[in-house]
Amino acid sequence: MDRQRGTHSEQGNSRDVVWGVIFNIAAREKPALDHAEGLGAGYVEKTATVVDEAGSEFCVSLYVADPEYIDGTLRPYSWYKRFIVDGARQHGLPAAYVDTIVAMPQAEERARAIAC
């Protein structure tokens, strides 16, 4: 699995920036990833061109929430948010961006809380 840091502009506005990590997986791993990410069960797959810090472009696949499933009142579970924050820090994403994620409200799910 190869990784590359970069940004993505979902709406096509070059001033919008979303930091993330690009993973390169084997084709045989794709069905398991689709299942784990909820493809067809609240998420759709899109392709986009993203640009890394050096200006290199990459064509990537993204899992994006299906608009019919979006509920603006929901919050990420604390264990999921912690997982995302830890990964962002591990991959060296900008501290200000990580702080934005940390500041987001979260929900508790007692029955499923896990240690990350």
Z-matrix of the N, CA and C atoms (Angstrom, degrees):
N
C 1 1.436
C 2 1.526 1 108.27
N 3 1.328 2 116.25 1 125.44
C 4 1.454 3 121.62 2 177.40
C 5 1.522 4 108.93 3 -100.64
N 6 1.339 5 117.12 4 151.14
C 7 1.458 6 121.50 5 179.05
C 8 1.522 7 109.77 6 -129.00
N 9 1.312 8 114.63 7 148.88
C 10 1.466 9 121.38 8 176.38
C 11 1.521 10 107.18 9 -148.19
N 12 1.328 11 117.69 10 133.54
C 13 1.461 12 120.74 11 176.59
C 14 1.519 13 109.03 12 -87.68
N 15 1.329 14 115.51 13 149.84
C 16 1.452 15 119.38 14 177.62
C 17 1.513 16 110.67 15 -175.44
N 18 1.334 17 116.07 16 -168.40
C 19 1.461 18 121.33 17 179.45
C 20 1.514 19 109.11 18 -126.49
N 21 1.333 20 114.91 19 163.36
C 22 1.460 21 119.93 20 -179.83
C 23 1.523 22 109.18 21 -142.38
N 24 1.297 23 117.43 22 135.86
C 25 1.460 24 122.76 23 177.45
C 26 1.516 25 108.60 24 -110.60
N 27 1.331 26 117.15 25 95.15
C 28 1.471 27 122.47 26 -175.88
C 29 1.525 28 112.18 27 -61.12
N 30 1.301 29 118.76 28 -38.54
C 31 1.455 30 121.80 29 -174.57
C 32 1.523 31 113.35 30 -89.94
N 33 1.309 32 117.55 31 -1.68
C 34 1.455 33 119.88 32 179.23
C 35 1.518 34 113.94 33 85.55
N 36 1.323 35 118.01 34 3.70
C 37 1.454 36 121.43 35 177.05
C 38 1.518 37 108.18 36 -90.19
N 39 1.307 38 117.39 37 117.31
C 40 1.466 39 120.66 38 -174.33
C 41 1.524 40 112.60 39 -64.78
N 42 1.325 41 118.08 40 -15.51
C 43 1.465 42 120.52 41 177.11
C 44 1.524 43 112.49 42 -82.95
N 45 1.339 44 117.63 43 -17.45
C 46 1.460 45 121.40 44 176.76
C 47 1.515 46 109.11 45 -78.75
N 48 1.327 47 116.07 46 133.84
C 49 1.453 48 119.90 47 -178.43
C 50 1.517 49 109.91 48 -132.02
N 51 1.317 50 115.69 49 130.05
C 52 1.457 51 122.32 50 171.75
C 53 1.517 52 105.92 51 -125.57
N 54 1.308 53 116.19 52 120.96
C 55 1.456 54 120.29 53 178.96
C 56 1.517 55 109.51 54 -84.03
N 57 1.313 56 116.21 55 148.74
C 58 1.459 57 120.38 56 178.86
C 59 1.508 58 111.12 57 -168.38
N 60 1.296 59 114.34 58 -172.71
C 61 1.458 60 122.40 59 -179.13
C 62 1.517 61 107.84 60 -127.35
N 63 1.316 62 116.38 61 133.62
C 64 1.463 63 121.67 62 177.93
C 65 1.526 64 108.01 63 -95.71
N 66 1.320 65 115.58 64 127.86
C 67 1.459 66 121.06 65 175.84
C 68 1.515 67 108.84 66 -111.95
N 69 1.313 68 116.46 67 138.82
C 70 1.457 69 122.87 68 175.57
C 71 1.526 70 106.53 69 -107.02
N 72 1.340 71 116.70 70 116.22
C 73 1.463 72 120.36 71 -177.53
C 74 1.521 73 110.65 72 -115.85
N 75 1.308 74 115.76 73 159.82
C 76 1.468 75 121.43 74 175.69
C 77 1.528 76 109.12 75 -72.25
N 78 1.322 77 116.60 76 146.60
C 79 1.471 78 121.24 77 -179.14
C 80 1.525 79 111.44 78 -55.70
N 81 1.320 80 117.91 79 -34.53
C 82 1.464 81 120.76 80 -178.42
C 83 1.542 82 112.00 81 -68.10
N 84 1.346 83 117.36 82 -18.98
C 85 1.464 84 121.40 83 178.99
C 86 1.534 85 112.55 84 -85.90
N 87 1.329 86 117.61 85 -14.34
C 88 1.460 87 122.04 86 -173.77
C 89 1.524 88 113.41 87 -61.36
N 90 1.329 89 121.51 88 -45.10
C 91 1.471 90 119.56 89 179.66
C 92 1.538 91 113.21 90 -59.48
N 93 1.308 92 117.78 91 -39.41
C 94 1.464 93 120.62 92 178.77
C 95 1.529 94 110.38 93 -66.98
N 96 1.327 95 116.83 94 -39.56
C 97 1.461 96 120.43 95 178.24
C 98 1.528 97 110.37 96 -66.48
N 99 1.343 98 117.38 97 -43.33
C 100 1.465 99 120.99 98 176.99
C 101 1.527 100 110.62 99 -55.24
N 102 1.307 101 116.75 100 -44.77
C 103 1.462 102 121.43 101 -179.66
C 104 1.535 103 110.89 102 -64.93
N 105 1.326 104 116.16 103 -47.31
C 106 1.468 105 120.62 104 -178.37
C 107 1.527 106 111.83 105 -63.48
N 108 1.323 107 117.67 106 -32.66
C 109 1.467 108 121.98 107 -177.92
C 110 1.527 109 112.99 108 -88.87
N 111 1.327 110 118.02 109 -2.27
C 112 1.460 111 120.64 110 175.57
C 113 1.511 112 115.11 111 81.98
N 114 1.322 113 117.86 112 25.66
C 115 1.457 114 120.59 113 179.02
C 116 1.530 115 109.20 114 -59.26
N 117 1.338 116 115.43 115 124.92
C 118 1.456 117 120.67 116 -178.88
C 119 1.514 118 113.92 117 85.24
N 120 1.307 119 117.25 118 -3.72
C 121 1.472 120 121.89 119 -179.90
C 122 1.529 121 108.96 120 -129.95
N 123 1.327 122 115.30 121 52.58
C 124 1.454 123 120.31 122 -179.55
C 125 1.513 124 113.66 123 111.90
N 126 1.332 125 116.48 124 -12.09
C 127 1.463 126 120.60 125 178.81
C 128 1.520 127 109.86 126 -129.42
N 129 1.326 128 115.28 127 146.63
C 130 1.461 129 122.52 128 175.80
C 131 1.521 130 107.63 129 -119.51
N 132 1.311 131 115.57 130 159.48
C 133 1.462 132 120.05 131 178.12
C 134 1.516 133 109.20 132 -101.07
N 135 1.313 134 115.84 133 134.91
C 136 1.462 135 122.11 134 175.52
C 137 1.517 136 108.04 135 -129.77
N 138 1.311 137 115.12 136 158.65
C 139 1.462 138 119.66 137 173.07
C 140 1.526 139 107.73 138 -112.76
N 141 1.298 140 115.31 139 150.44
C 142 1.462 141 121.02 140 179.95
C 143 1.518 142 108.86 141 -152.16
N 144 1.300 143 114.99 142 160.95
C 145 1.454 144 121.01 143 171.28
C 146 1.522 145 106.85 144 -101.83
N 147 1.319 146 116.30 145 125.35
C 148 1.461 147 121.33 146 178.37
C 149 1.522 148 108.74 147 -116.24
N 150 1.305 149 115.43 148 156.10
C 151 1.458 150 121.91 149 -176.96
C 152 1.521 151 108.79 150 -121.09
N 153 1.327 152 116.60 151 129.88
C 154 1.468 153 119.40 152 178.95
C 155 1.527 154 110.15 153 -86.37
N 156 1.318 155 115.11 154 179.57
C 157 1.464 156 120.95 155 -176.35
C 158 1.523 157 113.07 156 -60.99
N 159 1.324 158 116.82 157 -25.26
C 160 1.467 159 120.97 158 -179.64
C 161 1.531 160 112.44 159 -88.01
N 162 1.350 161 116.39 160 -3.83
C 163 1.458 162 120.25 161 -179.47
C 164 1.516 163 114.30 162 92.27
N 165 1.345 164 117.83 163 3.30
C 166 1.465 165 120.94 164 178.07
C 167 1.520 166 109.82 165 -76.70
N 168 1.323 167 116.27 166 139.67
C 169 1.464 168 121.35 167 -179.85
C 170 1.519 169 110.64 168 -98.95
N 171 1.334 170 115.11 169 144.98
C 172 1.458 171 122.65 170 178.34
C 173 1.524 172 108.96 171 -135.77
N 174 1.321 173 116.98 172 136.68
C 175 1.458 174 121.73 173 172.12
C 176 1.529 175 106.39 174 -88.41
N 177 1.333 176 117.08 175 123.69
C 178 1.463 177 121.21 176 -175.45
C 179 1.517 178 110.66 177 -129.48
N 180 1.327 179 114.88 178 159.32
C 181 1.463 180 122.27 179 170.97
C 182 1.517 181 107.77 180 -100.79
N 183 1.327 182 115.82 181 139.26
C 184 1.459 183 122.31 182 -179.65
C 185 1.524 184 109.83 183 -125.70
N 186 1.312 185 117.00 184 146.97
C 187 1.456 186 121.91 185 169.57
C 188 1.525 187 105.99 186 -100.29
N 189 1.332 188 115.77 187 119.58
C 190 1.459 189 122.06 188 -174.99
C 191 1.522 190 108.22 189 -122.64
N 192 1.332 191 116.05 190 139.13
C 193 1.466 192 119.95 191 179.45
C 194 1.524 193 110.21 192 -59.37
N 195 1.317 194 116.35 193 132.31
C 196 1.455 195 122.89 194 174.46
C 197 1.527 196 106.92 195 -67.57
N 198 1.337 197 118.65 196 126.42
C 199 1.466 198 120.56 197 -177.56
C 200 1.538 199 113.80 198 -52.89
N 201 1.322 200 117.25 199 -30.11
C 202 1.465 201 120.47 200 -179.92
C 203 1.527 202 112.30 201 -69.01
N 204 1.315 203 117.42 202 -16.67
C 205 1.460 204 121.93 203 -177.41
C 206 1.528 205 113.12 204 -104.20
N 207 1.310 206 117.44 205 -3.85
C 208 1.463 207 119.95 206 -175.88
C 209 1.524 208 109.88 207 -76.77
N 210 1.327 209 115.30 208 128.07
C 211 1.463 210 123.22 209 176.45
C 212 1.523 211 106.31 210 -127.36
N 213 1.314 212 116.50 211 104.66
C 214 1.451 213 122.17 212 -175.60
C 215 1.521 214 114.61 213 -62.46
N 216 1.335 215 117.62 214 -11.34
C 217 1.468 216 119.74 215 179.00
C 218 1.520 217 112.67 216 -85.93
N 219 1.332 218 116.81 217 -15.05
C 220 1.462 219 120.00 218 -178.51
C 221 1.519 220 110.89 219 -77.31
N 222 1.317 221 116.00 220 150.12
C 223 1.454 222 123.23 221 177.60
C 224 1.522 223 108.79 222 -125.44
N 225 1.325 224 118.45 223 152.09
C 226 1.465 225 119.64 224 177.73
C 227 1.528 226 110.28 225 -67.09
N 228 1.318 227 115.89 226 145.16
C 229 1.459 228 120.01 227 175.59
C 230 1.519 229 109.04 228 -66.34
N 231 1.323 230 115.72 229 148.38
C 232 1.463 231 120.86 230 -176.55
C 233 1.524 232 111.87 231 -57.87
N 234 1.348 233 117.71 232 -39.47
C 235 1.462 234 120.16 233 -178.89
C 236 1.528 235 110.64 234 -66.62
N 237 1.357 236 117.55 235 -35.38
C 238 1.457 237 121.01 236 179.58
C 239 1.532 238 110.27 237 -71.08
N 240 1.331 239 115.75 238 -43.70
C 241 1.463 240 119.45 239 178.63
C 242 1.527 241 110.69 240 -61.51
N 243 1.310 242 117.00 241 -41.24
C 244 1.468 243 120.85 242 178.41
C 245 1.534 244 110.11 243 -62.44
N 246 1.325 245 116.91 244 -40.18
C 247 1.463 246 122.55 245 178.06
C 248 1.534 247 110.27 246 -60.50
N 249 1.331 248 116.99 247 -44.17
C 250 1.460 249 122.22 248 -179.48
C 251 1.533 250 110.64 249 -67.44
N 252 1.324 251 116.48 250 -44.79
C 253 1.465 252 120.79 251 -179.86
C 254 1.528 253 110.78 252 -63.22
N 255 1.327 254 116.93 253 -45.23
C 256 1.463 255 119.93 254 179.23
C 257 1.524 256 110.98 255 -61.02
N 258 1.324 257 117.80 256 -41.18
C 259 1.458 258 121.41 257 178.46
C 260 1.515 259 112.19 258 -66.53
N 261 1.327 260 116.65 259 -40.15
C 262 1.466 261 120.56 260 178.59
C 263 1.524 262 110.44 261 -62.25
N 264 1.317 263 116.22 262 -42.26
C 265 1.465 264 119.78 263 178.42
C 266 1.526 265 111.00 264 -67.50
N 267 1.332 266 116.48 265 -42.62
C 268 1.463 267 121.13 266 -179.56
C 269 1.526 268 111.39 267 -58.58
N 270 1.331 269 116.70 268 -36.69
C 271 1.459 270 120.86 269 -177.04
C 272 1.525 271 113.07 270 -93.21
N 273 1.328 272 116.81 271 7.73
C 274 1.453 273 120.41 272 172.99
C 275 1.511 274 115.73 273 72.78
N 276 1.344 275 117.91 274 28.85
C 277 1.457 276 118.90 275 176.98
C 278 1.529 277 108.71 276 -68.78
N 279 1.327 278 117.88 277 155.37
C 280 1.466 279 120.70 278 -174.72
C 281 1.538 280 112.72 279 -56.53
N 282 1.327 281 115.36 280 137.97
C 283 1.464 282 121.22 281 -177.52
C 284 1.529 283 111.80 282 -57.43
N 285 1.319 284 118.07 283 -39.54
C 286 1.467 285 120.54 284 -179.62
C 287 1.530 286 110.81 285 -63.39
N 288 1.329 287 117.20 286 -36.96
C 289 1.460 288 121.10 287 178.03
C 290 1.534 289 110.35 288 -68.28
N 291 1.324 290 116.38 289 -43.52
C 292 1.470 291 121.15 290 177.94
C 293 1.528 292 109.45 291 -61.90
N 294 1.327 293 116.84 292 -41.87
C 295 1.467 294 120.71 293 179.26
C 296 1.529 295 111.58 294 -60.63
N 297 1.332 296 117.14 295 -34.15
C 298 1.463 297 121.20 296 177.07
C 299 1.525 298 110.42 297 -63.68
N 300 1.314 299 116.84 298 -40.84
C 301 1.464 300 121.05 299 177.99
C 302 1.527 301 109.99 300 -67.23
N 303 1.326 302 116.51 301 -44.56
C 304 1.467 303 121.25 302 -179.90
C 305 1.525 304 110.23 303 -57.81
N 306 1.320 305 117.60 304 -37.89
C 307 1.464 306 122.12 305 -176.60
C 308 1.529 307 113.71 306 -74.28
N 309 1.317 308 118.27 307 -11.78
C 310 1.471 309 120.90 308 -179.15
C 311 1.525 310 111.12 309 -66.65
N 312 1.340 311 116.81 310 142.03
C 313 1.464 312 119.40 311 174.68
C 314 1.519 313 110.26 312 -62.50
N 315 1.307 314 116.54 313 153.71
C 316 1.467 315 120.96 314 -179.40
C 317 1.510 316 110.29 315 -136.83
N 318 1.318 317 115.47 316 165.20
C 319 1.467 318 122.71 317 177.23
C 320 1.523 319 108.52 318 -116.78
N 321 1.307 320 115.51 319 154.09
C 322 1.461 321 121.11 320 175.92
C 323 1.521 322 109.30 321 -102.05
N 324 1.293 323 116.61 322 138.61
C 325 1.466 324 122.39 323 175.72
C 326 1.520 325 105.42 324 -127.52
N 327 1.292 326 116.98 325 89.50
C 328 1.454 327 122.15 326 -172.62
C 329 1.523 328 113.75 327 -59.31
N 330 1.305 329 117.61 328 -38.89
C 331 1.469 330 120.36 329 -175.45
C 332 1.529 331 112.13 330 -70.71
N 333 1.333 332 116.80 331 -21.24
C 334 1.459 333 119.02 332 -173.81
C 335 1.532 334 112.77 333 -121.87
N 336 1.298 335 118.29 334 6.08
C 337 1.460 336 120.21 335 -177.72
C 338 1.527 337 109.08 336 -57.97
N 339 1.325 338 116.19 337 133.56
C 340 1.451 339 121.04 338 -179.85
C 341 1.513 340 109.55 339 -128.25
N 342 1.287 341 115.98 340 157.68
C 343 1.461 342 121.33 341 175.72
C 344 1.520 343 108.83 342 -88.41
N 345 1.293 344 117.06 343 132.23
C 346 1.472 345 120.95 344 177.89
C 347 1.505 346 109.87 345 -105.74
